[in-house]
Amino acid sequence: MDSTTTEILGIARAIQLAVAPVFLLTALATIFNVLASRLARVVDRARVMEAQLKDPAFAEADAVRARLSVISTRTRLINLSIALCVLSALLVSLVVVSLFVSSLLQIDLALPVAVLFIVAMLSLAAALIFFLREIYIATAALRFSSTVVETGGT
């Protein structure tokens, strides 16, 4: 085999190695979409509540302030999840780049690639834990009307 064929085979091998992390980036993009949608809904809800508080005739200000406190906690958790997902995506991108550099320059980057991937997975796991916590807080804060609870309906 000539050197051009060997180089092409090396690049093909690097592409094969990079496919799994690229699929992970797609999954992270989907998680971003979910988190961004939840954040937008929470922010919209907070704006409605804050507008209610500006009305001097509004009688349930204390209850709204309590719900705004819960929304503030949820927002912080979603923001943490987003930040950790971004970190994970950046690290996975560095994994892909490292795989190509390793293949093209014929240098051993196995340890840095492994460390980057492990930290990326830990970041993703932490993001999912914060997301799960936000979901728990959101469902715990739900208030069902007495008719729904009594009849078991929706």
Residue frames relative to the residue before (quaternion, step in Angstrom):
aa qw qx qy qz dx dy dz
M 1.0000 0.0000 0.0000 0.0000 0.00 0.00 0.00
D 0.3904 -0.7142 0.5234 0.2521 3.53 -0.99 0.77
S 0.6991 -0.4990 0.3140 0.4046 3.58 -1.26 0.30
T 0.6083 0.5535 -0.3588 0.4415 3.60 1.08 -0.64
T 0.6535 0.5023 -0.3086 0.4747 3.58 0.94 -0.85
T 0.6417 0.5229 -0.3190 0.4615 3.57 0.99 -0.84
E 0.6545 0.5062 -0.3100 0.4683 3.59 0.97 -0.85
I 0.6497 0.5097 -0.3170 0.4665 3.59 0.97 -0.84
L 0.6476 0.5060 -0.3176 0.4730 3.58 0.99 -0.80
G 0.6297 0.5289 -0.3277 0.4651 3.58 1.06 -0.71
I 0.6547 0.4919 -0.3052 0.4861 3.57 0.99 -0.83
A 0.6341 0.5252 -0.3294 0.4622 3.60 0.98 -0.82
R 0.6467 0.5089 -0.3167 0.4717 3.58 1.00 -0.81
A 0.6407 0.5177 -0.3211 0.4674 3.61 1.00 -0.81
I 0.6341 0.5152 -0.3279 0.4744 3.58 1.01 -0.76
Q 0.6373 0.5226 -0.3276 0.4621 3.58 0.97 -0.82
L 0.6716 0.4940 -0.2952 0.4667 3.59 0.95 -0.84
A 0.6956 0.4930 -0.2675 0.4489 3.57 1.10 -0.71
V 0.4960 0.6893 -0.4246 0.3141 3.61 1.20 -0.32
A 0.6666 0.5096 -0.3182 0.4413 3.63 0.81 -0.90
P 0.6782 0.4635 -0.3224 0.4704 3.63 0.83 -0.79
V 0.6139 0.5392 -0.3577 0.4522 3.59 1.08 -0.61
F 0.6230 0.5116 -0.3385 0.4853 3.60 1.04 -0.68
L 0.6121 0.5390 -0.3381 0.4696 3.57 1.08 -0.70
L 0.6255 0.5253 -0.3382 0.4673 3.60 1.02 -0.73
T 0.6225 0.5264 -0.3356 0.4720 3.59 1.05 -0.70
A 0.6500 0.5020 -0.3135 0.4766 3.58 0.96 -0.81
L 0.6417 0.5174 -0.3229 0.4650 3.58 0.99 -0.79
A 0.6244 0.5312 -0.3392 0.4613 3.58 1.03 -0.73
T 0.6354 0.5184 -0.3238 0.4719 3.58 1.04 -0.73
I 0.6419 0.5051 -0.3193 0.4804 3.58 1.00 -0.82
F 0.6068 0.5482 -0.3475 0.4588 3.61 1.03 -0.78
N 0.6458 0.5329 -0.3165 0.4458 3.55 0.93 -0.92
V 0.6611 0.4969 -0.3015 0.4745 3.58 0.91 -0.90
L 0.6798 0.4924 -0.2934 0.4575 3.58 0.86 -0.94
A 0.6580 0.5044 -0.3121 0.4638 3.58 0.94 -0.86
S 0.6386 0.5196 -0.3275 0.4636 3.59 1.01 -0.75
R 0.6553 0.4980 -0.3104 0.4756 3.58 0.94 -0.86
L 0.6501 0.5172 -0.3196 0.4557 3.56 0.94 -0.87
A 0.6472 0.5183 -0.3209 0.4578 3.59 0.94 -0.86
R 0.6638 0.4999 -0.3091 0.4625 3.60 0.93 -0.85
V 0.6528 0.5086 -0.3137 0.4656 3.58 0.98 -0.85
V 0.6588 0.4992 -0.3094 0.4702 3.59 0.93 -0.87
D 0.6389 0.5170 -0.3299 0.4645 3.61 0.94 -0.83
R 0.6554 0.5069 -0.3085 0.4673 3.57 0.95 -0.86
A 0.6422 0.5199 -0.3202 0.4633 3.59 0.99 -0.80
R 0.6396 0.5268 -0.3289 0.4529 3.59 0.98 -0.78
V 0.6300 0.5216 -0.3293 0.4718 3.59 1.01 -0.79
M 0.6759 0.4933 -0.2929 0.4626 3.57 0.91 -0.92
E 0.6506 0.5097 -0.3215 0.4622 3.58 0.96 -0.81
A 0.6199 0.5287 -0.3389 0.4704 3.59 1.08 -0.68
Q 0.6227 0.5354 -0.3371 0.4604 3.58 1.05 -0.73
L 0.6569 0.5298 -0.3087 0.4388 3.58 0.99 -0.82
K 0.6186 0.5577 -0.3426 0.4347 3.60 1.16 -0.53
D 0.6007 0.5436 -0.3579 0.4644 3.58 1.23 -0.39
P 0.3747 -0.7598 0.4810 0.2257 3.62 -0.49 1.14
A 0.6660 0.5028 -0.3076 0.4571 3.60 1.15 -0.45
F 0.4773 0.6812 -0.4391 0.3398 3.60 1.26 -0.09
A 0.3183 -0.8154 0.4653 0.1314 3.55 -0.59 1.21
E 0.7398 0.4273 -0.2303 0.4659 3.63 1.09 -0.56
A 0.1343 0.8451 -0.5084 0.0967 3.58 1.04 0.75
D 0.6522 0.5231 -0.3290 0.4390 3.61 0.93 -0.82
A 0.6544 0.5057 -0.3102 0.4689 3.58 0.96 -0.84
V 0.6545 0.5033 -0.3122 0.4699 3.58 0.99 -0.81
R 0.6323 0.5227 -0.3371 0.4619 3.59 0.98 -0.77
A 0.6342 0.5195 -0.3270 0.4701 3.59 1.03 -0.76
R 0.6671 0.4832 -0.3027 0.4793 3.59 0.97 -0.82
L 0.6236 0.5304 -0.3388 0.4637 3.59 1.09 -0.67
S 0.6004 0.5488 -0.3518 0.4632 3.57 1.12 -0.61
V 0.6441 0.4992 -0.3091 0.4903 3.58 1.01 -0.83
I 0.6484 0.5120 -0.3176 0.4653 3.58 0.96 -0.84
S 0.6191 0.5407 -0.3426 0.4549 3.59 1.02 -0.73
T 0.6472 0.5061 -0.3091 0.4791 3.58 0.98 -0.85
R 0.6545 0.5142 -0.3095 0.4599 3.57 0.92 -0.90
T 0.6441 0.5290 -0.3175 0.4522 3.58 0.98 -0.85
R 0.6418 0.5149 -0.3233 0.4674 3.58 0.96 -0.84
L 0.6684 0.5019 -0.3048 0.4565 3.59 0.91 -0.87
I 0.6486 0.5000 -0.3194 0.4768 3.58 0.96 -0.81
N 0.6489 0.5125 -0.3213 0.4616 3.59 0.96 -0.83
L 0.6280 0.5160 -0.3309 0.4794 3.60 1.02 -0.73
S 0.6423 0.5212 -0.3192 0.4625 3.57 0.96 -0.86
I 0.6551 0.5063 -0.3099 0.4673 3.57 0.93 -0.89
A 0.6603 0.5094 -0.3147 0.4533 3.59 0.88 -0.91
L 0.6798 0.4777 -0.2936 0.4727 3.58 0.94 -0.84
C 0.6226 0.5155 -0.3413 0.4797 3.60 1.08 -0.62
V 0.6219 0.5225 -0.3378 0.4754 3.59 1.03 -0.75
L 0.6412 0.5142 -0.3192 0.4718 3.57 0.93 -0.88
S 0.6499 0.5153 -0.3120 0.4635 3.57 0.93 -0.89
A 0.6659 0.5001 -0.3039 0.4628 3.60 0.90 -0.89
L 0.6445 0.5111 -0.3244 0.4671 3.59 0.99 -0.79
L 0.6670 0.4984 -0.3006 0.4651 3.57 0.96 -0.84
V 0.6348 0.5062 -0.3300 0.4816 3.59 1.01 -0.76
S 0.6228 0.5290 -0.3378 0.4672 3.60 1.03 -0.73
L 0.6487 0.5024 -0.3110 0.4796 3.56 1.03 -0.78
V 0.5830 0.5575 -0.3652 0.4648 3.59 1.13 -0.60
V 0.6663 0.4973 -0.3048 0.4646 3.59 0.87 -0.96
V 0.6568 0.5008 -0.3121 0.4695 3.59 0.90 -0.92
S 0.6566 0.5208 -0.3096 0.4492 3.59 0.93 -0.91
L 0.6334 0.5270 -0.3368 0.4556 3.58 1.00 -0.75
F 0.6699 0.4828 -0.3036 0.4755 3.57 0.95 -0.81
V 0.6492 0.5095 -0.3223 0.4637 3.59 0.91 -0.89
S 0.6390 0.5351 -0.3164 0.4530 3.56 0.96 -0.88
S 0.6939 0.4719 -0.2729 0.4704 3.56 0.93 -0.91
L 0.7103 0.4716 -0.2743 0.4447 3.58 0.84 -0.94
L 0.7717 0.3490 -0.1865 0.4980 3.58 0.92 -0.84
Q 0.3699 -0.7613 0.4592 0.2697 3.57 1.34 0.03
I 0.4646 0.6313 -0.4889 0.3829 3.55 0.84 1.03
D 0.4708 -0.6879 0.4822 0.2696 3.54 -1.12 0.69
L 0.0343 0.7968 -0.5986 0.0746 3.55 -0.46 1.26
A 0.2245 0.8195 -0.5041 0.1548 3.58 1.18 0.49
L 0.6851 0.4854 -0.2978 0.4543 3.59 0.85 -0.90
P 0.6747 0.4682 -0.3213 0.4715 3.65 0.79 -0.84
V 0.6311 0.5259 -0.3361 0.4606 3.61 1.01 -0.78
A 0.6603 0.5040 -0.3081 0.4637 3.58 0.91 -0.89
V 0.6598 0.5016 -0.3102 0.4657 3.59 0.91 -0.87
L 0.6462 0.5196 -0.3190 0.4590 3.58 0.91 -0.91
F 0.6796 0.4943 -0.2941 0.4553 3.56 0.91 -0.93
I 0.6441 0.5161 -0.3231 0.4630 3.59 0.97 -0.83
V 0.6688 0.4822 -0.3052 0.4765 3.60 0.89 -0.88
A 0.6155 0.5431 -0.3423 0.4572 3.60 1.05 -0.73
M 0.6812 0.4786 -0.2871 0.4739 3.59 0.94 -0.90
L 0.6329 0.5132 -0.3330 0.4745 3.60 1.04 -0.69
S 0.6289 0.5221 -0.3253 0.4754 3.58 1.05 -0.75
L 0.6528 0.5035 -0.3091 0.4742 3.55 0.96 -0.85
A 0.6463 0.5159 -0.3217 0.4611 3.59 0.93 -0.86
A 0.6551 0.4971 -0.3138 0.4745 3.60 0.93 -0.84
A 0.6299 0.5317 -0.3333 0.4577 3.60 0.99 -0.81
L 0.6762 0.4865 -0.2945 0.4684 3.58 0.93 -0.87
I 0.6173 0.5294 -0.3490 0.4657 3.60 1.07 -0.63
F 0.6556 0.4879 -0.3103 0.4856 3.61 0.95 -0.84
F 0.6288 0.5287 -0.3271 0.4670 3.58 1.05 -0.75
L 0.6485 0.5085 -0.3125 0.4725 3.57 0.95 -0.86
R 0.6334 0.5228 -0.3239 0.4697 3.58 1.01 -0.80
E 0.6423 0.5156 -0.3241 0.4653 3.60 0.97 -0.82
I 0.6453 0.5088 -0.3223 0.4700 3.58 0.95 -0.82
Y 0.6329 0.5289 -0.3283 0.4604 3.58 0.98 -0.83
I 0.6667 0.4904 -0.3030 0.4724 3.60 0.88 -0.91
A 0.6480 0.5259 -0.3214 0.4475 3.59 0.96 -0.85
T 0.7102 0.4405 -0.2757 0.4749 3.59 0.87 -0.86
A 0.6279 0.5304 -0.3411 0.4562 3.60 1.08 -0.63
A 0.6874 0.4931 -0.2782 0.4549 3.58 1.12 -0.65
L 0.4607 0.6889 -0.4537 0.3275 3.59 1.24 -0.14
R 0.1403 -0.7607 0.6272 0.0909 3.53 -1.08 0.72
F 0.1790 -0.7876 0.5843 0.0792 3.51 -0.59 1.17
S 0.4788 -0.6470 0.4977 0.3233 3.55 -1.05 0.70
S 0.6284 -0.5726 0.3696 0.3750 3.58 -1.13 0.60
T 0.6285 0.5372 -0.3601 0.4321 3.62 1.03 -0.58
V 0.6375 0.5151 -0.3350 0.4648 3.57 1.02 -0.72
V 0.6705 0.4941 -0.2984 0.4661 3.57 0.91 -0.90
E 0.6818 0.5049 -0.2919 0.4416 3.60 0.90 -0.90
T 0.7602 0.3732 -0.2074 0.4896 3.58 0.89 -0.91
G 0.4110 -0.7071 0.4846 0.3102 3.57 1.18 -0.37
G 0.5030 0.6688 -0.4166 0.3551 3.60 1.23 0.19
T 0.4642 -0.6637 0.5057 0.2971 3.50 -1.34 -0.06
